[in-house]
C-alpha cells in the first residue's frame, strides 16, 4: 500500500542506446548501445589479459607472423626467378658455345676457299709445289676432322644411358642433356631430393596442428600429434579412433558412421553373438535371452531347461533314457543308462508305450513324426539363429533348405559363423550358399563347401537368401550361424568386403549435400581394380574443395593414389594392397551430381621380375573362384631367357570332361604373349600339373574358374639359356655353364628338381670352385629344400 504523497518509483526504461552487463545461465555478456563500441585501455604499466596472455603480445605476434609469412612468400618467388634465370643462363651458354664452334668452322672454310683460289690463280702461271700441296692437304684434313667431330657431337644421343633418375624425362642437347624432374626430385640428373618440409612450411600442404614434418626420398610425411591424423594432420581423431571397441561398444566392434551434428560422435556397433544394444545407445550391453526366443535352443523336453548366461546360454542335462549335451538329446532307452537303475544282476526291460490310438474301418491314414523340417521365412527380427537340420548331429541326405531373412529397410544383415562342418571337396556336393537378396539369382556373397570358421559377412541390402544343399552320400555335423540387423552404412561410407560392387555419393544422381564426409574401406582380401563410371564435382587440381581421394591401403595415412575432382574421369586404378581407402569430402557451397564408382577383385597381370608367384584371387577358397572372368598372366623377360613355371600341388578333376574340351575350370599355357601363340598345354582336369618351360622369354597363362574351382598358385623362375631348367628324372647332372675355362660373369641359373613325392633327393658335388667370400656375397650356390625360399639348406 502506498500512502498519499509518497513518490512511486517507476521501472527504469532500458534504452537500446545504453550499455548493459547481463548474466544468463552462468554466462556474463557485455552489450553496447546501438552503433557503440567496447574499448579496453590499460594505464601505464598495465595489461589487458585473456586467460593469462597479454592481448598486446598476441596482436603483436600475429602482425610479426604476417610479416614473416609475406617475407617467406617473397623469398619463394625470388627462388623461382633465380631458378628460371639459372636455367636460361645454362641454355644461353650452350647456344653460345655452338655458335662459336660454327663461326670457327666458317672462318676455316673461308680461309680454305681463299687458299684454293690463290692456288688456282697461280696454277695458270706456276704449278703448285709439293710443299704447298702438303700444306693444303693438312688444312683439308684438319677441317675434315673438325667437321666430323661436330657431326659426331650432334648425332650422339646423350640420353641413351638414361642419365635422368627417379622417373625424370631426358632431353638430348649438344654435348649434354637436360632432365625434367618429376615432383619431389631436382638437380641436373634428378638425384637430389626436394625438401618438401622447407618448401611447404606455413602452407596448406605443410603439416598442420603441431605435426612434425619428416622428409623422405621423393616425398614427405607428417608425424601428427596425438589428437590429429591425416596426410597433413588436418583431421581430428573422433568416434571409433578415440577409444577401443570394448570401451565404446562393450561386447561389439565399433564402425564409424557419418556425424549428424558437429562435435557429436556417432558410431554403430556390430554386436557379438548373444549381445544386442538398448534403444538409447549403440553399445552392445544388453544380453540376448536365447531362452525366450520363439524357438528354444535346447532340446524340447519337460525336463530340459534353458539357462541364460551373459552373451550365451546352456542347457540342463538330458533326461533319463537320453544322451547328449542338452541342445540335442538322442534316445538310448532307459536301460541304456546305468541299467535303468536296476541291480547289476537284474535284467532291465523297456516299457512299451501305445501312441496314436486305434482305428477301424475299411480305409484310413496315420502319420508318424517326420524328419525335422528345414528352411524358414524370417521377417522383422533383429537377431536370430539358423542351424542345419539335426545339428549338432549329422544332417540328412538329399535336402534343399532355404531361409530368407528380411529386416527393416534401413538396416543391413550381419552374419556370424559359429561352426561349419560340411563334406569337403572341390565339387561342392554339400554346400551353404548366401546371396545378397531374396531370390536364388541374387548376387552371391559366399559359397561354402568345407569345414572351418569362415569370416563374418555383411549384406548391402536388408535381405538375405540362404540355401543349404546336401546330396545322397556323405554327411557331416552341419552348421550353426547367427544373424543380427545393424544400421545401413550404404549411404555414406562403410566397410565393403565383396569381390565387386558399386559406391556412390549421397543422393546420386541428384546433387549431394553440403559438408559431406564419407569414408569407404574396400577390402576383399585381394588387390582391387577401382574405376569411376561418373565423376561430377566442382573445382580442379589440386582439388582443395570437393574431392574423392583414393589411397592404397585401409588407413587415412596409406600411400595416396590420387585426389580427383572436376568432370574428367581418371583411368582405372590398380591397388598394390589388399584394400583401398576412399574418402569423399564436400564443402558448404556449390554441390554437383557427385560420383559413381565400382570395384572388382583384380586378376592376371604382367610380370617382369626375374622370379615371382602367380596366384588367382581367393586361391584355395572353393566357390570364390566361381566366375566367368578370364584371368590372363603374362611373364615378360628378355628373349634370351628361359622361363620355368611350377604349379603347387593342387587337384581338380571332373570325370565328365575329357582332353582339352572345356570352357571353364581350365588353365591354358602358351609360349608367347598372345592368344594365338604356340600352345604348351591346356588342362581341364588338372591333378598335379606338370612344369611348363619356354625358351623365348615370354609366357602366357590363361585361367577361367568355375563351380568348385579353388584357383591355382604357381612359382616361376628365369634363367639364362643354356643353364637352369626343370629336372624330373630319377638321375641327372647339373653343372655351371662354361665360357672358356670358367663360368661367365653376370649369370643366374635356377634348377628345379622334382621327383615322385614318396622319394627324397640326394645331391653330391663332384667339383666346386667359386669366387671366395666370407658371406658368399658375390658368387654362390643356394639349395632350397622344397618350395619355400626360407627353407635354405646350409
ChimeraX attribute file (.defattr): number of C-alpha atoms within 10 A of each C-alpha:
attribute: neighborCount
match mode: 1-to-1
recipient: residues
	/A:1	3
	/A:2	7
	/A:3	7
	/A:4	6
	/A:5	6
	/A:6	7
	/A:7	8
	/A:8	8
	/A:9	6
	/A:10	6
	/A:11	6
	/A:12	6
	/A:13	6
	/A:14	9
	/A:15	10
	/A:16	12
	/A:17	11
	/A:18	11
	/A:19	16
	/A:20	13
	/A:21	9
	/A:22	10
	/A:23	9
	/A:24	7
	/A:25	5
	/A:26	6
	/A:27	7
	/A:28	10
	/A:29	10
	/A:30	10
	/A:31	15
	/A:32	14
	/A:33	13
	/A:34	11
	/A:35	7
	/A:36	11
	/A:37	10
	/A:38	9
	/A:39	5
	/A:40	7
	/A:41	8
	/A:42	8
	/A:43	7
	/A:44	6
	/A:45	5
	/A:46	9
	/A:47	15
	/A:48	14
	/A:49	12
	/A:50	9
	/A:51	6
	/A:52	7
	/A:53	11
	/A:54	14
	/A:55	14
	/A:56	12
	/A:57	13
	/A:58	13
	/A:59	11
	/A:60	12
	/A:61	12
	/A:62	12
	/A:63	12
	/A:64	12
	/A:65	12
	/A:66	12
	/A:67	12
	/A:68	12
	/A:69	15
	/A:70	12
	/A:71	12
	/A:72	15
	/A:73	13
	/A:74	12
	/A:75	12
	/A:76	13
	/A:77	12
	/A:78	12
	/A:79	12
	/A:80	12
	/A:81	12
	/A:82	12
	/A:83	12
	/A:84	12
	/A:85	12
	/A:86	12
	/A:87	13
	/A:88	11
	/A:89	12
	/A:90	12
	/A:91	14
	/A:92	12
	/A:93	12
	/A:94	14
	/A:95	14
	/A:96	12
	/A:97	14
	/A:98	14
	/A:99	12
	/A:100	11
	/A:101	15
	/A:102	13
	/A:103	12
	/A:104	12
	/A:105	16
	/A:106	12
	/A:107	12
	/A:108	16
	/A:109	15
	/A:110	12
	/A:111	13
	/A:112	16
	/A:113	12
	/A:114	12
	/A:115	15
	/A:116	13
	/A:117	12
	/A:118	11
	/A:119	19
	/A:120	14
	/A:121	12
	/A:122	12
	/A:123	12
	/A:124	9
	/A:125	9
	/A:126	10
	/A:127	12
	/A:128	13
	/A:129	11
	/A:130	9
	/A:131	9
	/A:132	13
	/A:133	12
	/A:134	11
	/A:135	12
	/A:136	16
	/A:137	12
	/A:138	12
	/A:139	17
	/A:140	15
	/A:141	12
	/A:142	13
	/A:143	16
	/A:144	11
	/A:145	12
	/A:146	16
	/A:147	15
	/A:148	12
	/A:149	12
	/A:150	17
	/A:151	11
	/A:152	12
	/A:153	15
	/A:154	15
	/A:155	13
	/A:156	15
	/A:157	16
	/A:158	19
	/A:159	17
	/A:160	9
	/A:161	8
	/A:162	13
	/A:163	18
	/A:164	21
	/A:165	19
	/A:166	19
	/A:167	14
	/A:168	20
	/A:169	17
	/A:170	20
	/A:171	14
	/A:172	16
	/A:173	18
	/A:174	16
	/A:175	16
	/A:176	14
	/A:177	16
	/A:178	21
	/A:179	21
	/A:180	17
	/A:181	21
	/A:182	14
	/A:183	15
	/A:184	17
	/A:185	22
	/A:186	20
	/A:187	15
	/A:188	14
	/A:189	20
	/A:190	24
	/A:191	17
	/A:192	16
	/A:193	17
	/A:194	20
	/A:195	18
	/A:196	21
	/A:197	20
	/A:198	11
	/A:199	13
	/A:200	13
	/A:201	15
	/A:202	14
	/A:203	10
	/A:204	11
	/A:205	13
	/A:206	23
	/A:207	25
	/A:208	24
	/A:209	16
	/A:210	15
	/A:211	19
	/A:212	17
	/A:213	20
	/A:214	14
	/A:215	16
	/A:216	14
	/A:217	13
	/A:218	18
	/A:219	15
	/A:220	17
	/A:221	20
	/A:222	21
	/A:223	18
	/A:224	21
	/A:225	14
	/A:226	11
	/A:227	13
	/A:228	18
	/A:229	20
	/A:230	19
	/A:231	20
	/A:232	21
	/A:233	24
	/A:234	17
	/A:235	15
	/A:236	14
	/A:237	15
	/A:238	16
	/A:239	21
	/A:240	21
	/A:241	13
	/A:242	13
	/A:243	13
	/A:244	13
	/A:245	19
	/A:246	13
	/A:247	14
	/A:248	21
	/A:249	25
	/A:250	21
	/A:251	24
	/A:252	23
	/A:253	19
	/A:254	25
	/A:255	19
	/A:256	20
	/A:257	23
	/A:258	19
	/A:259	15
	/A:260	9
	/A:261	8
	/A:262	6
	/A:263	9
	/A:264	9
	/A:265	15
	/A:266	16
	/A:267	19
	/A:268	25
	/A:269	25
	/A:270	23
	/A:271	25
	/A:272	18
	/A:273	23
	/A:274	23
	/A:275	22
	/A:276	26
	/A:277	21
	/A:278	11
	/A:279	7
	/A:280	6
	/A:281	12
	/A:282	22
	/A:283	26
	/A:284	24
	/A:285	18
	/A:286	16
	/A:287	18
	/A:288	21
	/A:289	17
	/A:290	22
	/A:291	19
	/A:292	11
	/A:293	12
	/A:294	8
	/A:295	11
	/A:296	13
	/A:297	19
	/A:298	22
	/A:299	21
	/A:300	15
	/A:301	11
	/A:302	7
	/A:303	12
	/A:304	17
	/A:305	19
	/A:306	22
	/A:307	14
	/A:308	17
	/A:309	14
	/A:310	12
	/A:311	17
	/A:312	15
	/A:313	16
	/A:314	17
	/A:315	18
	/A:316	15
	/A:317	18
	/A:318	22
	/A:319	17
	/A:320	16
	/A:321	16
	/A:322	18
	/A:323	17
	/A:324	15
	/A:325	16
	/A:326	22
	/A:327	20
	/A:328	19
	/A:329	20
	/A:330	15
	/A:331	14
	/A:332	12
	/A:333	16
	/A:334	18
	/A:335	17
	/A:336	17
	/A:337	13
	/A:338	13
	/A:339	16
	/A:340	17
	/A:341	12
	/A:342	12
	/A:343	10
	/A:344	10
	/A:345	7
	/A:346	9
	/A:347	10
	/A:348	16
	/A:349	13
	/A:350	10
	/A:351	8
	/A:352	6
	/A:353	5
	/A:354	6
	/A:355	7
	/A:356	8
	/A:357	6
	/A:358	6
	/A:359	10
	/A:360	6
	/A:361	5
	/A:362	5
	/A:363	6
	/A:364	7
	/A:365	5
	/A:366	7
	/A:367	6
	/A:368	7
	/A:369	5
	/A:370	6
	/A:371	9
	/A:372	10
	/A:373	11
	/A:374	16
	/A:375	17
	/A:376	13
	/A:377	10
	/A:378	15
	/A:379	12
	/A:380	10
	/A:381	13
	/A:382	15
	/A:383	22
	/A:384	20
	/A:385	18
	/A:386	16
	/A:387	20
	/A:388	24
	/A:389	21
	/A:390	17
	/A:391	16
	/A:392	19
	/A:393	17
	/A:394	17
	/A:395	21
	/A:396	21
	/A:397	14
	/A:398	13
	/A:399	16
	/A:400	14
	/A:401	17
	/A:402	19
	/A:403	17
	/A:404	19
	/A:405	22
	/A:406	22
	/A:407	21
	/A:408	18
	/A:409	11
	/A:410	14
	/A:411	21
	/A:412	23
	/A:413	25
	/A:414	19
	/A:415	22
	/A:416	20
	/A:417	18
	/A:418	16
	/A:419	17
	/A:420	21
	/A:421	20
	/A:422	25
	/A:423	20
	/A:424	18
	/A:425	14
	/A:426	20
	/A:427	18
	/A:428	22
	/A:429	18
	/A:430	27
	/A:431	23
	/A:432	22
	/A:433	19
	/A:434	24
	/A:435	21
	/A:436	22
	/A:437	22
	/A:438	18
	/A:439	14
	/A:440	15
	/A:441	10
	/A:442	13
	/A:443	14
	/A:444	18
	/A:445	22
	/A:446	18
	/A:447	22
	/A:448	23
	/A:449	24
	/A:450	20
	/A:451	16
	/A:452	14
	/A:453	13
	/A:454	14
	/A:455	8
	/A:456	13
	/A:457	18
	/A:458	21
	/A:459	23
	/A:460	21
	/A:461	19
	/A:462	21
	/A:463	22
	/A:464	28
	/A:465	23
	/A:466	23
	/A:467	18
	/A:468	23
	/A:469	18
	/A:470	22
	/A:471	16
	/A:472	11
	/A:473	11
	/A:474	15
	/A:475	20
	/A:476	19
	/A:477	20
	/A:478	25
	/A:479	26
	/A:480	17
	/A:481	17
	/A:482	17
	/A:483	22
	/A:484	24
	/A:485	26
	/A:486	23
	/A:487	19
	/A:488	21
	/A:489	21
	/A:490	21
	/A:491	16
	/A:492	20
	/A:493	24
	/A:494	19
	/A:495	19
	/A:496	22
	/A:497	18
	/A:498	20
	/A:499	21
	/A:500	17
	/A:501	15
	/A:502	15
	/A:503	20
	/A:504	22
	/A:505	25
	/A:506	21
	/A:507	13
	/A:508	16
	/A:509	15
	/A:510	12
	/A:511	17
	/A:512	20
	/A:513	19
	/A:514	14
	/A:515	14
	/A:516	18
	/A:517	17
	/A:518	22
	/A:519	22
	/A:520	20
	/A:521	21
	/A:522	27
	/A:523	21
	/A:524	21
	/A:525	15
	/A:526	22
	/A:527	21
	/A:528	25
	/A:529	18
	/A:530	22
	/A:531	18
	/A:532	19
	/A:533	12
	/A:534	18
	/A:535	23
	/A:536	20
	/A:537	25
	/A:538	18
	/A:539	16
	/A:540	15
	/A:541	11
	/A:542	11
	/A:543	16
	/A:544	15
	/A:545	17
	/A:546	28
	/A:547	26
	/A:548	21
	/A:549	19
	/A:550	25
	/A:551	22
	/A:552	24
	/A:553	23
	/A:554	19
	/A:555	14
	/A:556	21
	/A:557	17
	/A:558	16
	/A:559	15
	/A:560	15
	/A:561	16
	/A:562	13
	/A:563	19
	/A:564	24
	/A:565	24
	/A:566	17
	/A:567	15
	/A:568	13
	/A:569	15
	/A:570	14
	/A:571	9
	/A:572	11
	/A:573	16
	/A:574	17
	/A:575	20
	/A:576	13
	/A:577	16
	/A:578	17
	/A:579	23
	/A:580	29
	/A:581	23
	/A:582	23
	/A:583	18
	/A:584	24
	/A:585	17
	/A:586	23
	/A:587	15
	/A:588	11
	/A:589	10
	/A:590	15
	/A:591	18
	/A:592	18
	/A:593	19
	/A:594	28
	/A:595	25
	/A:596	18
	/A:597	15
	/A:598	15
	/A:599	22
	/A:600	18
	/A:601	23
	/A:602	19
	/A:603	19
	/A:604	17
	/A:605	12
	/A:606	12
	/A:607	18
	/A:608	13
	/A:609	12
	/A:610	16
	/A:611	16
	/A:612	15
	/A:613	13
	/A:614	22
	/A:615	17
	/A:616	23
	/A:617	23
	/A:618	18
	/A:619	15
	/A:620	17
	/A:621	18
	/A:622	24
	/A:623	26
	/A:624	23
	/A:625	23
	/A:626	20
	/A:627	14
	/A:628	12
	/A:629	13
	/A:630	14
	/A:631	17
	/A:632	20
	/A:633	21
	/A:634	21
	/A:635	26
	/A:636	20
	/A:637	19
	/A:638	13
	/A:639	12
	/A:640	14
	/A:641	21
	/A:642	25
	/A:643	29
	/A:644	23
	/A:645	26
	/A:646	22
	/A:647	18
	/A:648	15
	/A:649	13
	/A:650	14
	/A:651	15
	/A:652	19
	/A:653	14
	/A:654	12
	/A:655	6
	/A:656	6
	/A:657	11
	/A:658	11
	/A:659	9
	/A:660	14
	/A:661	11
	/A:662	14
	/A:663	11
	/A:664	18
	/A:665	25
	/A:666	22
	/A:667	23
	/A:668	18
	/A:669	26
	/A:670	23
	/A:671	24
	/A:672	22
	/A:673	20
	/A:674	13
	/A:675	15
	/A:676	9
	/A:677	14
	/A:678	14
	/A:679	13
	/A:680	16
	/A:681	14
	/A:682	19
	/A:683	19
	/A:684	20
	/A:685	21
	/A:686	17
	/A:687	12
	/A:688	13
	/A:689	16
	/A:690	15
	/A:691	19
	/A:692	19
	/A:693	23
	/A:694	19
	/A:695	20
	/A:696	17
	/A:697	22
	/A:698	25
	/A:699	28
	/A:700	22
	/A:701	24
	/A:702	17
	/A:703	22
	/A:704	21
	/A:705	24
	/A:706	20
	/A:707	17
	/A:708	22
	/A:709	26
	/A:710	25
	/A:711	27
	/A:712	21
	/A:713	17
	/A:714	16
	/A:715	16
	/A:716	20
	/A:717	23
	/A:718	28
	/A:719	23
	/A:720	21
	/A:721	18
	/A:722	14
	/A:723	19
	/A:724	22
	/A:725	26
	/A:726	17
	/A:727	16
	/A:728	14
	/A:729	10
	/A:730	11
	/A:731	9
	/A:732	9
	/A:733	8
	/A:734	13
	/A:735	14
	/A:736	16
	/A:737	16
	/A:738	11
	/A:739	9
	/A:740	7
	/A:741	6
	/A:742	11
	/A:743	13
	/A:744	11
	/A:745	8
	/A:746	8
	/A:747	13
	/A:748	13
	/A:749	18
	/A:750	19
	/A:751	17
	/A:752	18
	/A:753	15
	/A:754	18
	/A:755	14
	/A:756	10
	/A:757	6
	/A:758	5
	/A:759	9
	/A:760	8
	/A:761	12
	/A:762	6
	/A:763	9
	/A:764	7
	/A:765	8
	/A:766	6
	/A:767	6
	/A:768	8
	/A:769	7
	/A:770	12
	/A:771	9
	/A:772	11
	/A:773	10
	/A:774	6
	/A:775	8
	/A:776	12
	/A:777	9
	/A:778	11
	/A:779	14
	/A:780	12
	/A:781	10
	/A:782	10
	/A:783	13
	/A:784	13
	/A:785	11
	/A:786	12
	/A:787	12
	/A:788	8
	/A:789	10
	/A:790	9
	/A:791	11
	/A:792	12
	/A:793	8
	/A:794	6
